[in-house]
Each structure stands twice: as structure tokens, then as C-alpha cells.
């Protein structure tokens, strides 16, 4: 699992690559949680190269969403594949996030 964080003036893009399973989420979370301090911006979760997401990965997405909601920002999830869309549909995440 690899993540790349791209900071711009009004947005932060996080590019995910690989499997965001439980071990990867535990490794990735400390890198992403400081973004909560900047959650007044638009946070873009780019899933172009994300092949799998577990409940631990979904929890990271949800924590970022809650932080953005509290600070007046927003979270956009983009480029999810059919498997991840299915997980989002089953968990109700399709209704929680703006999907592009």
C-alpha cells in the first residue's frame, strides 16, 4: 500500500495505490490523521489505483469526512472501481461521500 499526499492552496489530494486492508490502514493512518487539522479544505481521496478497501480503510475515510464536516471542508472520493463501489454501496458510504 502506498499513499501520496499532494497539498495545494485549497485542496489536499491523497492518492491510494494497492490494498487498503487492516495492516495497511494501521500503517497509513498516522500519515493521514494530521490532515484533520487542514480539513477546512477540500480533501480528495483518489482511488484510481486502490484495489481493495477493508473496514479499517473505510474508518480512515470516515474520520477524514467527520473532520471536514466539523471544519467546513468536504471530502470527495474519486475514481473508485466496481469492487470498491460495491463495498461503498453495501456499507452506505455511497450516501456519505461525494463520488466522482
Phi, psi and omega in degrees: 000130176233144173231145177231128181252125180241114181262130174235178185302314185244005182210161173230125177253131175245117179262123179258140178220124179106211183255123175264069178271185185300310178299320180293322178295320178295326179283324185278327186308313181299333177286328188265332184298328175298341178294340177303329179292340181251021188286004173282352178266178171276124178256120181253120178260100184271111185257021182309316184252016177275125184258342183201146174222131178262179178297329177292323175292319177298324179298321177299314179301316182294320178297317178296321178297315180296321178295317179295318179298320181290332185254004178085013176265194176209160179240131176242130176255127182231153174062048176275143179277177184297323180294316180289323175300321178297318177297317179298321180293314182294329184265354182084005181291337177300329179277343184269335187240151168279120183252128177242000000 
